Amino acid sequence: MNIKLERPIVFFDLETTGIQIATDRIVEISVLKVYPNGNKETWTRLVNPEIEIPKEASDIHGITNEKVVMEPKFSELAHKVSTMIEGCDLAGFNSNRFDIPLLAEEMLRSKVNFDMENRKAIDVQVIFHKKEQRNLSAGYEFYCGKNLENAHSAEADTIATFEILEAQIEKYEDLQNDVSFLSDYSSHQKRADFAGFILMDAEDEEIFSFGKYKGRKVRDVFRENPGYYNWIQNADFPLYTKKILTNVKENMSAKKQISTLEDLQNKFNNKI
């Protein structure tokens, strides 16, 4: 079974210093790029996180401060990562909630643009949990009949995730062999950002999911309380969340300018 692809899809896994999207850092990244013709390209690299790796994290993935001290910083790898995923859809295990948002933070922190516009994301864990309610090692055994050796090694986890998705498509008749379908199926409530602070409503407009403005349209809040945007930009929110809100604010300004020009044009035409 080969996944039907119209363009390349990148399976990837991150090992990190912890699970906090806005503050933790990547210590290892592994990429498996699968092309529509079935060809595959792999790349794995240890990363110097520039902060201390807690012992509890090292106990899980086996990567210590000593192992990464001479490795490149993520900022030195960001452009390569950007090139590898350019024009590609993304896939991973728990990637919608963790790997993609943390990668976005690292990219933006490195001054390299990252967004999900015109890009699909498949979270193999979501499909797995909807079908079987297990973890990656159990899923690998269940779907592929194999034991996951070197679990929590980014490369092993990445390859296992790819093989699980192929097996899932083979096993479940209702899973269409289509990236768009799989992306929708492996998504939860539609989010504008990765962390879930900004959701999309039924009208496909951004709304807040937290705080005193929960459920309110972002643009309406910014009109009523312009200072709320500045408060978020200066608070400890993920960089991608801040980017989404900046895009909303800039779109509001652009629409306001267009409206002003139209009003001036109408007044000019009426005088004539």
N, C-alpha and C positions, 0 to 999 in steps of 0.2 A: 504494500500500500504506500503510495506516494501522495503527499499533501498537494492538492491542486493550487498552484501559485500563478498569479499574474505578474508578480514582481518578487524580488528576494524577500525572505523573512529572516530576521535575526533572533535566534534563541540566545539568551544570555543569563548569567547568574553572577551575583556579587557576594563576596565575603566582606564583612565590614567590622568596624570597631564596636558596633551596637545597633540598636533598632530605632533610634531617633532620626527621623528623616532630615530634619533641619540642622542637626549638629554632628551626627556621626559621619564617618568617612569610609571610603572603599579601601580594602587592603588586598583584594584580588578581584580581577574581572576575567570572565571567560566568555567568548563569543563563538557561536556556531552559526555561520551564515549559509542558508540553504537557497539555492537558485532554482528558478522554475524548471530548468532542464535536469534537476536532480543533483547537480554538482554541489559540493560542500566546501566551506573554508572555515578553519578554526584558528582562534587566537586566544591565548591565555597569558596574563601578566600579573605579577605581584606589584603592589603599589605601596609607596611610602605615604601613609595617611597624614603625616605631619603632626599627629597627636598620639598620645599613648594608647596602645591597644590593651584594654582591660584583660585581666587574667581569665575572667569568665568567658570572654569572647574567644581568646586563644584556646581555651579548653574545648571549645566547640569545633573550630575550624583548623586548629593546629598552627596558625600563623602567629608568630611572636614578633615583638619589636626588633629583635636581633635579625630576623629573616628579611625584614623589609627596609632596614636602615640604609642600604645602598641602592634600593630600587627607586625608579623615577616617581616623582609626585604625579598626582592625577592631572594637574595642569599641564604637564609635559606630554601627557597621553591624550588629552581631550580632543585635539584636532584629528588624531588618528581614529579615535572612536567615532567622532562625528562623520568622518569619511566612510567608515565601515557601515554605518547604519543609514547613511543618506539614501533616500528613496526606498527605504525598506519598512516593512511592518515589523512589529516586535512581539516576542513571545517569551514566557518564562513561567516559573512556578511561584505563585504569590507575587507575581511581577506587577500587577496593577496597583497593589497596595504598598509594595515595598521597593522592589528593584527599579522600576521605572521612575517613581518619584525621587528616589535617592540618587539615581543617575542624573536626573534633571538638575538636582541641586548641585552636584559636582560639576556638571557642564556649565551651568550659569555662573557658579562661583569662579570658574576658570575663564569667564568672559567669552564662552563659546555658546552660540545660540542653540536652544533645544526646545522643540514643541512637538505636539502630537497632531498638528493640523495635517489632514490628508494622509494620516498614518493609522493603521489598525493595530490593536493590541489584543493578543490572546493570552489569557491566564489559564494555564493548564490545571492549576490547583482548583480553580473555581469549577471547571468541568468535572474534575475528580470528586470534589466535595458534593456537587449536585448529584453525582452518580453513585459514589461509594463511601464518602466520608472517611478518608484515610490520609496518611502523610506521604511524603515522596518515596521513602524506602518501601513502604507497604504498597504504594501504587506501582512502583517498578516491578515488584514481585507479582502483584495481581495482574497487571496488564501484559508484562513482558516475560514473566516466568523467570526472572533473574534476581540475584541478590545485588544490592547496590554497594559495591566495594568503594571505599574511600568517600563515604557520605560526608557532606560538608566540604568536599573539595569542589571548587567552582566548576572545574572542567568535568568532573564526573557527574555533578548535578545537572549541568547544562545538557550533556549528551543524553542522560536519562530522561530529562524533560522532553527532548525532541522525540525520543523513542516512545514515550508514553502517549504523546499526542497522536502519533501515527497509529498506535494500538487502539486509542480511544475512537478514532474515526472508523477503524476497522470493526470495532466491537458494537458500537451503538448506531443502529440504522437511522435514528432521527438526527444524528449529528451530520450535517451536510459538509462535504469536503470542499469547503469554501472559506477563505480567510475572513470575509465580512461577516458571515454567519457565526463562525467560531468566536470572532471578536465580540459580537453582540451577546452570544450565549455565555461567554466567560466574564461578562461585565455585570456589576451590580447597578445600583441607581446611577443614572448618568451624571457624571461629574464634569465640571469645567476645569478643576484643578485635580491633582493626583491625591492630595491629602483629604479631600472631601469637605473642605471649608466652603467651597463654592460649588453649588449644584446647578443643574439646568431644569427649569420648570416645563410645564406642558407646552408653553409657547416658545420653548427653546431659548429662553433668556436666563442669564445668570442670576441666581438668588443666593443669599447667605444661608448657611446651615447651622450657624452658631450665634450665641450672644443675643443682645436685645433686638437685633434686626433679623433674627432667624425667620426664614420664609419670605423675607422681603426681597424685591428686585434690587440688584446692586445699583443700577442706574438711578432708581428712585431714592435710595438711601444717600447716594452721593449728591443728588440735587438738594435734599433736605439738610444734610449734614456733611458739607465738603471736607471738614476736618477728620472725618472717619477714615478717609483714604490715607491721609498723612499718618494717622495713628497706626494703621495696619503696616504701612511701609516702614515705620520705625520700631515695630514690635517684632517678637520672635516668631514670625510666620515663615513657612518655606518660601524660597525665592521664586518658585514657579507659581505659587499662589499670588505673590505680589505682582508677578508679570501679568497674570490673567487680569487682575484688577486694574493694572496700568493700561492694558489693552482696552478694557471697558471705558475707562476714563478718557482715553484718547479718541475712541470712537464717538463718545458723547460730544467731545469738543469739535470733532470733524463735522458731525451732523448739525451742531449748533451753528458753525460757520456757514454750512451750506444753506441752512434755513435763513440766516441773516442775509446772505447774498440773494436768495430768492425773493425775500421781502423787498430788498433794495431794487431788484429788477422789476418787480411788480409796481412799486411806486414810480419808477422811471417810466414804465410803459403807460401807467395811468396819466402821467403828466403830458405825455405825447398824445 
